[in-house]
Amino acid sequence: MNDCANACNHCADACLDEENVAHMIACIRNDRVCAEVCTSTAKILSMYYGPIDELLRFCVSVCTRCAEECGQHEHEHCKACAEACTACKEACQKILTG
């Protein structure tokens, strides 16, 4: 989850350096939200708080959305972010089914 958050933060920052920033607005927004959700989910998981299935499902949803958005772009930072989001989504799904 932290790897995903880092990739999303890097992607959002790199998107701001692209020539057509207006074209990257949805990507930046998805990156920022995904980074926050993944960071929060990782923190709560580390606390052994109890059942957090709803949060994990939300994290899956946000990571899926971010991966889909980043997957539409050819930039290397977007490709790396999409891969990190997919990995995070799969990790959350594994926890849910475990």
MDAnalysis code that builds the backbone (N, CA, C; Angstrom):
import MDAnalysis as mda
import numpy as np

u = mda.Universe.empty(294, n_residues=98, atom_resindex=np.repeat(np.arange(98), 3), trajectory=True)
u.add_TopologyAttr("name", ["N", "CA", "C"] * 98)
u.add_TopologyAttr("resid", np.arange(1, 99))
u.add_TopologyAttr("resname", ["MET", "ASN", "ASP", "CYS", "ALA", "ASN", "ALA", "CYS", "ASN", "HIS", "CYS", "ALA", "ASP", "ALA", "CYS", "LEU", "ASP", "GLU", "GLU", "ASN", "VAL", "ALA", "HIS", "MET", "ILE", "ALA", "CYS", "ILE", "ARG", "ASN", "ASP", "ARG", "VAL", "CYS", "ALA", "GLU", "VAL", "CYS", "THR", "SER", "THR", "ALA", "LYS", "ILE", "LEU", "SER", "MET", "TYR", "TYR", "GLY", "PRO", "ILE", "ASP", "GLU", "LEU", "LEU", "ARG", "PHE", "CYS", "VAL", "SER", "VAL", "CYS", "THR", "ARG", "CYS", "ALA", "GLU", "GLU", "CYS", "GLY", "GLN", "HIS", "GLU", "HIS", "GLU", "HIS", "CYS", "LYS", "ALA", "CYS", "ALA", "GLU", "ALA", "CYS", "THR", "ALA", "CYS", "LYS", "GLU", "ALA", "CYS", "GLN", "LYS", "ILE", "LEU", "THR", "GLY"])
u.atoms.positions = np.array([
    [0.816, -1.191, 0.000],
    [0.000, 0.000, 0.000],
    [0.861, 1.255, 0.000],
    [1.940, 1.197, 0.759],
    [2.822, 2.368, 0.774],
    [3.512, 2.545, -0.571],
    [3.834, 1.433, -1.240],
    [4.432, 1.538, -2.577],
    [3.460, 2.200, -3.541],
    [2.196, 1.860, -3.419],
    [1.173, 2.465, -4.277],
    [1.059, 3.960, -3.984],
    [1.025, 4.304, -2.714],
    [0.932, 5.726, -2.343],
    [2.124, 6.501, -2.892],
    [3.313, 5.915, -2.782],
    [4.507, 6.581, -3.307],
    [4.430, 6.748, -4.823],
    [3.980, 5.706, -5.517],
    [3.860, 5.780, -6.977],
    [2.828, 6.821, -7.386],
    [1.732, 6.888, -6.648],
    [0.685, 7.871, -6.956],
    [1.181, 9.293, -6.723],
    [1.878, 9.499, -5.620],
    [2.416, 10.836, -5.355],
    [3.433, 11.243, -6.412],
    [4.274, 10.311, -6.807],
    [5.259, 10.596, -7.854],
    [4.560, 10.911, -9.179],
    [3.551, 10.131, -9.516],
    [2.821, 10.326, -10.765],
    [2.137, 11.693, -10.782],
    [1.465, 12.035, -9.690],
    [0.778, 13.331, -9.634],
    [1.766, 14.472, -9.827],
    [2.906, 14.370, -9.177],
    [3.932, 15.404, -9.296],
    [4.482, 15.462, -10.720],
    [4.743, 14.297, -11.304],
    [5.271, 14.248, -12.669],
    [4.243, 14.755, -13.682],
    [2.977, 14.519, -13.431],
    [1.923, 15.010, -14.330],
    [1.936, 16.536, -14.411],
    [2.287, 17.173, -13.312],
    [2.336, 18.635, -13.292],
    [3.431, 19.185, -14.195],
    [4.404, 18.349, -14.528],
    [5.494, 18.764, -15.409],
    [5.218, 18.459, -16.886],
    [4.102, 17.814, -17.170],
    [3.767, 17.497, -18.554],
    [3.333, 18.745, -19.305],
    [3.518, 18.725, -20.620],
    [3.183, 19.887, -21.457],
    [1.705, 20.253, -21.365],
    [0.842, 19.259, -21.435],
    [-0.601, 19.505, -21.420],
    [-1.166, 19.105, -20.060],
    [-0.935, 19.936, -19.062],
    [-1.370, 19.629, -17.704],
    [-2.892, 19.489, -17.636],
    [-3.597, 20.274, -18.411],
    [-5.067, 20.200, -18.393],
    [-5.543, 18.800, -18.771],
    [-4.817, 18.125, -19.628],
    [-5.152, 16.762, -20.043],
    [-4.905, 15.765, -18.911],
    [-4.127, 16.160, -17.923],
    [-3.726, 15.263, -16.849],
    [-4.512, 15.485, -15.551],
    [-5.495, 16.374, -15.566],
    [-6.214, 16.721, -14.338],
    [-6.865, 15.501, -13.674],
    [-7.548, 14.681, -14.441],
    [-8.200, 13.501, -13.856],
    [-7.164, 12.550, -13.270],
    [-6.044, 12.432, -13.932],
    [-4.966, 11.566, -13.441],
    [-4.435, 12.091, -12.110],
    [-4.186, 13.379, -12.050],
    [-3.667, 13.988, -10.826],
    [-4.654, 13.805, -9.674],
    [-5.921, 14.042, -9.923],
    [-6.933, 13.896, -8.866],
    [-7.010, 12.456, -8.370],
    [-7.031, 11.510, -9.311],
    [-7.072, 10.101, -8.914],
    [-5.822, 9.718, -8.134],
    [-4.664, 10.194, -8.582],
    [-3.410, 9.909, -7.882],
    [-3.457, 10.402, -6.443],
    [-3.910, 11.629, -6.256],
    [-3.921, 12.225, -4.915],
    [-4.850, 11.461, -3.980],
    [-6.044, 11.118, -4.461],
    [-6.999, 10.391, -3.625],
    [-6.475, 8.988, -3.322],
    [-5.945, 8.332, -4.331],
    [-5.442, 6.976, -4.142],
    [-4.294, 6.963, -3.126],
    [-3.395, 7.913, -3.225],
    [-2.284, 7.986, -2.276],
    [-2.798, 8.134, -0.845],
    [-3.783, 8.987, -0.655],
    [-4.333, 9.200, 0.689],
    [-5.038, 7.953, 1.216],
    [-5.840, 7.316, 0.368],
    [-6.576, 6.129, 0.800],
    [-5.605, 4.997, 1.130],
    [-4.595, 4.808, 0.298],
    [-3.626, 3.736, 0.548],
    [-2.823, 3.995, 1.815],
    [-2.413, 5.230, 2.028],
    [-1.669, 5.577, 3.237],
    [-2.524, 5.344, 4.479],
    [-3.763, 5.785, 4.435],
    [-4.669, 5.603, 5.572],
    [-4.954, 4.130, 5.835],
    [-5.172, 3.386, 4.777],
    [-5.447, 1.956, 4.927],
    [-4.246, 1.247, 5.552],
    [-3.057, 1.560, 5.083],
    [-1.853, 0.935, 5.641],
    [-1.699, 1.275, 7.124],
    [-1.962, 2.515, 7.486],
    [-1.845, 2.918, 8.887],
    [-2.846, 2.159, 9.761],
    [-4.071, 2.064, 9.291],
    [-5.101, 1.391, 10.087],
    [-4.812, -0.104, 10.182],
    [-4.335, -0.704, 9.117],
    [-3.969, -2.119, 9.166],
    [-2.866, -2.363, 10.196],
    [-1.935, -1.434, 10.309],
    [-0.827, -1.610, 11.251],
    [-1.277, -1.497, 12.707],
    [-2.470, -0.976, 12.931],
    [-2.986, -0.803, 14.291],
    [-3.770, -2.014, 14.777],
    [-4.007, -2.994, 13.932],
    [-4.803, -4.162, 14.298],
    [-6.142, -3.721, 14.888],
    [-6.782, -2.791, 14.212],
    [-8.013, -2.174, 14.685],
    [-9.192, -3.136, 14.720],
    [-9.222, -4.060, 13.837],
    [-10.357, -4.969, 13.766],
    [-10.835, -5.060, 12.331],
    [-12.061, -5.479, 12.142],
    [-12.562, -5.642, 10.779],
    [-12.622, -4.310, 10.034],
    [-11.929, -4.272, 8.925],
    [-11.939, -3.053, 8.102],
    [-12.263, -3.408, 6.645],
    [-13.145, -4.375, 6.485],
    [-13.491, -4.837, 5.145],
    [-13.992, -3.710, 4.248],
    [-14.795, -2.823, 4.799],
    [-15.325, -1.719, 3.986],
    [-14.206, -0.809, 3.497],
    [-13.245, -0.537, 4.359],
    [-12.103, 0.286, 3.963],
    [-11.274, -0.422, 2.895],
    [-11.064, -1.716, 3.041],
    [-10.314, -2.476, 2.042],
    [-11.044, -2.484, 0.695],
    [-12.366, -2.638, 0.732],
    [-13.130, -2.602, -0.520],
    [-13.054, -1.220, -1.164],
    [-13.078, -0.179, -0.344],
    [-12.937, 1.177, -0.874],
    [-11.552, 1.361, -1.486],
    [-10.537, 0.837, -0.835],
    [-9.174, 0.915, -1.362],
    [-9.084, 0.185, -2.706],
    [-9.716, -0.964, -2.814],
    [-9.755, -1.692, -4.086],
    [-10.395, -0.825, -5.161],
    [-11.508, -0.198, -4.824],
    [-12.232, 0.643, -5.781],
    [-11.384, 1.828, -6.246],
    [-10.751, 2.500, -5.302],
    [-9.935, 3.673, -5.631],
    [-8.718, 3.270, -6.447],
    [-8.074, 2.180, -6.063],
    [-6.904, 1.704, -6.819],
    [-7.297, 1.283, -8.235],
    [-8.440, 0.666, -8.377],
    [-8.929, 0.264, -9.696],
    [-9.148, 1.483, -10.575],
    [-9.809, 2.475, -10.021],
    [-10.087, 3.708, -10.764],
    [-8.786, 4.416, -11.166],
    [-7.846, 4.476, -10.246],
    [-6.575, 5.143, -10.529],
    [-5.785, 4.369, -11.587],
    [-5.762, 3.048, -11.470],
    [-5.055, 2.228, -12.460],
    [-5.661, 2.402, -13.850],
    [-6.979, 2.465, -13.915],
    [-7.650, 2.655, -15.206],
    [-7.301, 4.006, -15.812],
    [-7.309, 5.053, -14.982],
    [-6.972, 6.398, -15.488],
    [-5.519, 6.454, -15.940],
    [-4.622, 6.001, -15.094],
    [-3.202, 6.056, -15.443],
    [-2.897, 5.164, -16.651],
    [-3.628, 4.080, -16.778],
    [-3.426, 3.166, -17.893],
    [-3.771, 3.778, -19.244],
    [-4.470, 4.890, -19.239],
    [-4.834, 5.566, -20.488],
    [-3.711, 6.457, -21.016],
    [-2.674, 6.666, -20.206],
    [-1.605, 7.581, -20.573],
    [-0.326, 6.816, -20.906],
    [0.477, 7.385, -21.781],
    [1.699, 6.738, -22.239],
    [2.935, 7.089, -21.410],
    [2.809, 8.010, -20.479],
    [3.954, 8.429, -19.681],
    [4.430, 7.276, -18.795],
    [5.736, 7.164, -18.620],
    [6.288, 6.089, -17.796],
    [5.786, 6.170, -16.355],
    [5.667, 7.394, -15.835],
    [5.194, 7.530, -14.453],
    [3.756, 7.041, -14.321],
    [2.949, 7.220, -15.352],
    [1.566, 6.728, -15.323],
    [1.533, 5.202, -15.403],
    [2.378, 4.642, -16.255],
    [2.437, 3.184, -16.365],
    [2.866, 2.555, -15.038],
    [3.891, 3.142, -14.414],
    [4.366, 2.627, -13.127],
    [3.287, 2.760, -12.054],
    [2.563, 3.853, -12.086],
    [1.489, 4.066, -11.119],
    [0.369, 3.043, -11.322],
    [0.002, 2.814, -12.562],
    [-1.051, 1.828, -12.849],
    [-0.652, 0.448, -12.331],
    [0.614, 0.087, -12.498],
    [1.097, -1.210, -12.012],
    [1.046, -1.269, -10.486],
    [1.466, -0.199, -9.831],
    [1.450, -0.157, -8.366],
    [0.021, -0.220, -7.835],
    [-0.888, 0.473, -8.501],
    [-2.295, 0.452, -8.086],
    [-2.892, -0.936, -8.242],
    [-2.559, -1.600, -9.319],
    [-3.053, -2.961, -9.544],
    [-2.525, -3.910, -8.480],
    [-1.255, -3.778, -8.141],
    [-0.666, -4.620, -7.099],
    [-1.324, -4.363, -5.747],
    [-1.596, -3.111, -5.440],
    [-2.243, -2.760, -4.173],
    [-3.668, -3.302, -4.136],
    [-4.370, -3.158, -5.233],
    [-5.737, -3.680, -5.324],
    [-5.732, -5.189, -5.056],
    [-4.791, -5.891, -5.670],
    [-4.701, -7.341, -5.491],
    [-4.347, -7.709, -4.048],
    [-3.485, -6.908, -3.412],
    [-3.128, -7.169, -2.013],
    [-4.350, -6.983, -1.109],
    [-5.127, -5.935, -1.365],
    [-6.343, -5.709, -0.575],
    [-7.340, -6.848, -0.773],
    [-7.486, -7.294, -2.011],
    [-8.410, -8.396, -2.290],
    [-7.955, -9.668, -1.592],
    [-6.650, -9.874, -1.521],
    [-6.115, -11.052, -0.846],
    [-6.433, -11.005, 0.649],
    [-6.300, -9.842, 1.253],
    [-6.631, -9.681, 2.674],
    [-8.115, -9.959, 2.892],
    [-8.941, -9.452, 1.978],
    [-10.391, -9.650, 2.111],
    [-10.800, -11.114, 2.015],
    [-10.110, -11.864, 1.169],
    [-10.479, -13.269, 0.971],
    [-9.704, -14.211, 1.880],
    [-8.683, -13.663, 2.561],
    [-7.806, -14.482, 3.406],
    [-8.446, -14.851, 4.663],
])
